């Protein structure tokens, strides 16, 4: 009888995994998640404010990167800026992107649905990744602050409406959001408000009661808002950052290999990937579409190709790639 009682207690305890710690049974594996910020149809997010880089990132590059991620079994989070720079909404409601046809826009969306959505949690990165979008007039508010700075100063209801509009644009285009990515910076001290607003928006637009939010960095995912009925918003919190300067391109092969070494060295013993795995027992890292494209050189993409090849070589089957939502659920399971 004592043995049965002990077994029952063990099974009961195993059912509750505290947020911030993976289950003991999973400690042999290394949850991994790749975050790609700033994608949008055609236009380079960095170009919106800095005309020193190429204006566009071609769809063919997103196809190339997506096929590589699929081949390497990489999973993660992929943003789509719904109305980058206020140029045009992705759903076509205000016409087509300058220099592009309806067919090209729909092909970009279909590319995301087929190549990315099965392996990456899709999120809006607010609406414009730039100035505030007037929800009624459907245009930029000239002279406004960045939408992230404006949002954090707004009451909860206004934040919820704004985020819901971003999610609705994606949904109208046929893309299902799994949460929110904040552009630029929104005070992490206000994460609970952001989580509540994002959850309210996702529930209204998509019927979701569990979402991921990317706003700050950290060690591993953590709950930022939990409603009394168990609905949750979980912060993804990457523990390794980007090699930003590839946005400008002009990188030599030696530079590319040196930057790959910063993630994981040739011998596999050092680097930010290695440190993150040792300290946090997971690997969540982010990059940007413009970093990967490298102003047409694809230098950032080359860095990650080398680094991921080394990661797989040295850690093998221990790497368990997860979408943003999957890795959030691993560390912060939904309340049953």
Residue pairs with C-beta under 8 A, 6 or more apart in sequence:
14 23
14 25
17 23
17 333
19 221
19 222
19 223
19 331
19 332
19 333
20 220
20 222
20 331
20 332
21 331
22 31
22 281
22 282
22 330
22 331
26 330
27 281
28 318
29 318
29 319
29 320
30 277
30 281
30 282
30 283
30 315
30 318
30 319
30 320
31 281
31 282
31 283
31 284
31 320
31 322
31 327
31 330
31 331
32 75
32 282
32 283
32 284
32 311
32 319
32 320
32 321
32 322
32 327
33 75
33 76
33 77
33 236
33 238
33 282
33 283
33 284
33 285
33 321
33 322
33 323
33 324
33 326
33 327
34 69
34 74
34 75
34 76
34 77
34 285
34 286
34 287
34 304
34 321
35 76
35 77
35 214
35 236
35 238
35 284
35 285
35 286
35 287
35 324
36 76
36 77
36 78
36 79
36 120
36 286
36 287
36 288
36 289
36 292
37 79
37 125
37 181
37 214
37 286
37 287
37 288
37 289
38 45
38 46
38 79
38 81
38 125
38 129
38 288
38 289
38 290
39 45
39 57
39 62
39 78
39 79
39 80
39 81
39 112
39 289
40 80
40 81
40 84
40 90
40 129
40 289
41 59
41 84
41 90
41 97
41 100
41 104
41 105
41 108
41 109
42 56
42 57
42 58
42 59
42 97
42 99
42 100
42 104
42 108
43 55
43 56
43 57
43 84
43 85
43 87
43 97
44 53
44 54
44 55
44 56
44 57
44 289
44 290
44 293
45 81
45 84
45 85
45 129
45 288
45 289
45 290
46 53
46 247
46 288
46 290
47 53
47 54
47 55
47 56
48 84
48 85
48 129
48 130
49 130
52 248
53 247
53 248
53 249
53 290
53 295
54 293
54 295
54 296
57 289
57 290
57 293
59 104
59 107
59 108
59 111
61 292
61 293
61 298
62 108
62 111
62 112
62 115
62 289
63 111
63 115
64 301
65 292
65 301
66 111
66 115
66 116
67 115
68 74
68 301
68 305
69 75
69 76
69 115
69 116
69 119
69 120
70 115
70 119
72 308
72 312
73 321
74 119
74 308
74 321
75 119
75 120
75 321
75 322
75 323
75 326
76 119
76 120
76 121
76 321
76 322
76 323
76 324
77 120
77 121
77 123
77 179
77 181
77 212
77 214
77 236
77 323
77 324
78 112
78 116
78 120
78 121
78 122
78 123
79 122
79 123
79 124
79 125
79 181
79 214
80 90
80 112
80 122
80 123
80 124
80 125
80 170
80 175
81 124
81 125
81 126
81 127
81 128
81 129
81 183
82 89
82 90
82 91
82 124
82 127
82 128
82 166
82 169
82 170
82 173
83 89
83 90
83 127
83 128
83 133
83 169
84 128
84 129
84 130
85 128
85 129
85 130
86 128
86 130
86 131
86 133
86 139
86 140
87 97
87 98
88 94
88 95
88 96
88 97
88 98
89 138
89 169
90 105
90 109
90 169
90 170
90 173
90 175
91 169
91 170
91 172
91 173
92 102
92 105
92 173
93 138
93 169
93 172
94 138
96 102
96 105
97 104
97 105
109 173
109 174
109 175
112 122
112 175
113 174
113 175
116 122
117 175
117 176
119 321
119 323
120 323
120 324
121 178
121 179
121 212
121 323
121 324
121 325
121 326
122 170
122 175
122 176
122 177
122 178
123 177
123 178
123 179
123 180
123 181
123 212
123 214
123 324
124 163
124 166
124 167
124 169
124 170
124 177
124 180
124 181
125 166
125 181
125 182
125 183
126 147
126 148
126 151
126 162
126 163
126 166
126 180
126 181
126 182
126 183
127 133
127 147
127 162
127 165
127 166
127 169
128 140
128 147
129 147
129 183
129 184
130 140
130 146
130 147
130 183
131 140
131 141
131 142
131 144
131 145
131 146
131 147
132 140
132 141
132 144
132 145
132 146
132 147
132 150
133 139
133 140
133 141
133 147
133 162
133 165
134 140
134 141
135 161
135 162
135 165
144 150
146 183
146 184
147 162
147 183
148 182
148 183
148 184
148 185
148 186
149 184
149 186
151 159
151 162
151 186
151 194
152 186
152 187
152 190
152 193
152 194
154 162
156 193
156 196
156 197
156 200
159 193
159 194
159 197
160 196
160 197
160 200
160 201
160 204
161 201
163 180
163 197
163 198
163 201
163 202
164 200
164 201
164 204
164 205
166 180
166 201
167 177
167 180
167 201
167 202
167 205
167 206
168 205
170 176
170 177
171 177
171 205
171 206
176 206
177 202
177 205
177 206
178 208
178 211
178 212
178 323
178 324
178 325
179 198
179 202
179 211
179 212
179 213
179 214
179 233
179 324
179 325
180 194
180 198
180 201
180 202
180 211
180 212
180 213
180 214
181 213
181 214
181 215
182 194
182 213
182 214
182 215
186 194
186 215
188 215
188 216
191 213
191 215
191 216
191 224
191 225
191 235
192 224
192 225
194 213
194 215
194 224
194 225
194 233
195 213
195 224
195 225
195 233
195 235
196 225
196 227
196 233
198 211
198 213
198 233
199 208
199 209
199 211
199 225
199 227
199 231
199 232
199 233
202 208
202 211
203 209
203 231
209 229
209 230
209 231
209 232
209 334
210 231
210 232
210 234
210 325
210 328
210 329
210 334
211 232
211 233
211 234
211 325
212 221
212 233
212 234
212 235
212 236
212 324
212 325
212 328
213 224
213 233
213 234
213 235
213 236
214 235
214 236
214 238
214 286
214 324
215 235
216 235
216 237
217 237
217 238
217 239
217 241
218 235
218 237
218 238
218 239
219 237
219 239
219 279
219 280
220 237
220 239
220 280
220 281
220 282
220 284
220 331
221 234
221 235
221 236
221 237
221 284
221 327
221 328
221 330
221 331
221 332
222 234
222 235
222 237
222 331
222 332
223 232
223 233
223 234
223 235
223 332
224 233
224 234
224 235
225 232
225 233
226 232
226 233
226 335
230 334
230 335
230 336
232 332
232 334
232 335
234 328
234 329
234 331
234 332
236 284
236 324
236 327
236 328
237 284
238 284
238 285
238 286
239 276
239 279
239 280
239 282
239 283
239 284
239 285
240 263
240 272
240 273
240 276
240 283
240 284
240 285
240 286
241 272
241 285
241 286
242 285
242 286
242 287
242 288
242 291
243 259
243 262
243 287
243 291
243 300
243 303
244 288
244 291
246 259
246 291
246 292
246 294
246 297
246 299
246 300
246 303
247 288
247 290
247 291
247 294
247 295
247 300
248 294
248 295
249 294
249 295
249 296
249 297
249 299
250 295
250 297
251 259
251 294
251 297
251 299
255 299
256 299
256 302
256 303
256 306
257 306
259 303
260 302
260 303
260 304
260 306
260 307
260 310
261 270
261 271
262 271
262 272
263 271
263 272
263 273
263 285
263 303
263 304
263 307
263 310
263 311
264 270
264 271
264 272
264 273
264 274
264 307
264 310
264 311
264 314
265 271
265 274
265 310
266 310
268 274
268 310
268 313
268 314
271 307
272 285
273 283
273 285
273 307
273 311
276 282
276 283
276 284
276 285
277 283
277 315
282 327
282 331
283 311
283 319
284 327
287 300
287 304
288 300
291 300
292 298
292 300
292 301
292 304
293 300
293 301
294 300
294 301
294 302
311 319
312 319
322 330
